[in-house]
Amino acid sequence: MSIRIVSFEDRHLDDIRSINLSVSTHPDRPADEKALFQHLYIDYYAIYSKDSCFVALDGEEVVGYIIAEPCLECYRRHFLIDYMPTAISLRPEFEQYLKNEIRIYEKYHSQYDAHLHMDVKPGHQRKGIGTMLIQREFEHLKEIGCKGVMLTVSPSRIGANSFYEKNGMELIGNEGANVRGKKL
Ligand SMILES: CC(C)(COP(=O)(O)OP(=O)(O)OC[C@H]1O[C@@H](n2cnc3c(N)ncnc32)[C@H](O)[C@@H]1OP(=O)(O)O)[C@@H](O)C(=O)NCCC(=O)NCCS
């Protein structure tokens, strides 16, 4: 196995969308909900914060990705102006969920200005790929001047929590989900 971490390109989008679906804890969501969540957790970054996204390649196969947004104000603007109205028109009950998402990022923003999401393809996990991805992301965010990076992760994802702990993403709060952060 020879893994390369490279900058995200548009041609990788379908692959990272399908990796995200393959590790979903809600595989049975209706199609319109899936589209909303893929926009929230994947497409936004591929469009608006592409420079902070990386993929892991095994040969030419995409086997993992990490996507981040270093600009909370950009995220908030897009989220509230473009995304939220569309999302609520499809599922009014999502309003609280979505407002909570922004509230959490805002609460920790003074020390952790960037946030990230990542997944490694099943069959390729626990081979060091996630570590390569997250270390590359730390380097990049530090280079562009971020103070820290955070994420939320369900406490039920035991493997992911152990992974983040090993990579210096300490538990910094509990907002229903675990909030983890690392100063850069
Ligand atoms: C969490 C994840 C990104 C880590 O990437 P990875 O390439 O598997 O991780 P690495 O090989 O670099 O690091 C391995 C360490 O992560 C932890 N880990 C990862 N997967 C694990 C699992 N299924 N069970 C237990 N520990 C796990 C362990 O601490 C492991 O160390 P060990 O093998 O010495 O016990 C990846 O496993 C994944 O995508 N999992 C499913 C989806 C997910 O949870 N995504 C994160 C959502 S916030």
The ligand as a Tripos MOL2 file, in Angstrom:
@<TRIPOS>MOLECULE
LIG
   48    50     1     0     0
SMALL
NO_CHARGES

@<TRIPOS>ATOM
      1 C1        -12.1070    7.4130   12.3830 C.3       1 LIG1
      2 C2        -11.2960    7.2610   11.0990 C.3       1 LIG1
      3 C3        -11.3600    8.5510   10.2710 C.3       1 LIG1
      4 C4         -9.8180    6.9910   11.4840 C.3       1 LIG1
      5 O1         -9.0620    6.7640   10.3110 O.3       1 LIG1
      6 P1         -8.1290    5.4430   10.2310 P.3       1 LIG1
      7 O2         -7.3690    5.5100    8.9770 O.co2     1 LIG1
      8 O3         -8.9960    4.2570   10.4320 O.co2     1 LIG1
      9 O4         -7.2000    5.6520   11.5220 O.3       1 LIG1
     10 P2         -5.6360    5.3400   11.7050 P.3       1 LIG1
     11 O5         -5.3160    4.0270   11.0970 O.co2     1 LIG1
     12 O6         -4.8170    6.4960   11.2680 O.co2     1 LIG1
     13 O7         -5.5540    5.2750   13.2870 O.3       1 LIG1
     14 C5         -5.9290    4.0930   13.9110 C.3       1 LIG1
     15 C6         -6.4150    4.3800   15.2890 C.3       1 LIG1
     16 O8         -7.7090    4.9790   15.2490 O.3       1 LIG1
     17 C7         -8.5780    4.3170   16.1930 C.3       1 LIG1
     18 N1         -9.5720    3.5290   15.4230 N.ar      1 LIG1
     19 C8         -9.9060    3.7330   14.1190 C.ar      1 LIG1
     20 N2        -10.9020    2.8810   13.7780 N.ar      1 LIG1
     21 C9        -11.2010    2.1530   14.8640 C.ar      1 LIG1
     22 C10       -12.1380    1.1340   15.1350 C.ar      1 LIG1
     23 N3        -12.9930    0.7040   14.1930 N.pl3     1 LIG1
     24 N4        -12.1760    0.6150   16.3570 N.ar      1 LIG1
     25 C11       -11.3340    1.0470   17.3110 C.ar      1 LIG1
     26 N5        -10.4080    2.0180   17.1240 N.ar      1 LIG1
     27 C12       -10.3400    2.5630   15.9120 C.ar      1 LIG1
     28 C13        -7.6910    3.4420   17.0260 C.3       1 LIG1
     29 O9         -7.1730    4.2540   18.0610 O.3       1 LIG1
     30 C14        -6.5940    3.0920   16.0510 C.3       1 LIG1
     31 O10        -5.3810    2.7620   16.6580 O.3       1 LIG1
     32 P3         -5.0120    1.1960   16.8070 P.3       1 LIG1
     33 O11        -5.2390    0.5700   15.4670 O.co2     1 LIG1
     34 O12        -3.5760    1.2330   17.2140 O.co2     1 LIG1
     35 O13        -5.9270    0.6760   17.8530 O.co2     1 LIG1
     36 C15       -11.7990    6.0560   10.2430 C.3       1 LIG1
     37 O14       -11.6060    4.8590   10.9840 O.3       1 LIG1
     38 C16       -13.2510    6.1590    9.8310 C.2       1 LIG1
     39 O15       -13.5520    6.8140    8.8430 O.2       1 LIG1
     40 N6        -14.1540    5.4950   10.5650 N.am      1 LIG1
     41 C17       -15.5790    5.4040   10.2350 C.3       1 LIG1
     42 C18       -16.2790    6.7250   10.0630 C.3       1 LIG1
     43 C19       -15.9980    7.7030   11.1700 C.2       1 LIG1
     44 O16       -16.1060    7.3940   12.3550 O.2       1 LIG1
     45 N7        -15.6590    8.9400   10.7610 N.am      1 LIG1
     46 C20       -15.4120   10.0460   11.6680 C.3       1 LIG1
     47 C21       -16.6970   10.7510   11.9230 C.3       1 LIG1
     48 S1        -16.4810   12.1400   12.9940 S.3       1 LIG1
@<TRIPOS>BOND
     1     1     2 1
     2     2     3 1
     3     2     4 1
     4     2    36 1
     5     4     5 1
     6     5     6 1
     7     6     7 2
     8     6     8 1
     9     6     9 1
    10     9    10 1
    11    10    11 2
    12    10    12 1
    13    10    13 1
    14    13    14 1
    15    14    15 1
    16    15    16 1
    17    15    30 1
    18    16    17 1
    19    17    18 1
    20    17    28 1
    21    18    19 ar
    22    18    27 ar
    23    19    20 ar
    24    20    21 ar
    25    21    22 ar
    26    21    27 ar
    27    22    23 1
    28    22    24 ar
    29    24    25 ar
    30    25    26 ar
    31    26    27 ar
    32    28    29 1
    33    28    30 1
    34    30    31 1
    35    31    32 1
    36    32    33 2
    37    32    34 1
    38    32    35 1
    39    36    37 1
    40    36    38 1
    41    38    39 2
    42    38    40 1
    43    40    41 1
    44    41    42 1
    45    42    43 1
    46    43    44 2
    47    43    45 1
    48    45    46 1
    49    46    47 1
    50    47    48 1
@<TRIPOS>SUBSTRUCTURE
     1 LIG1         1 GROUP 0 **** ****
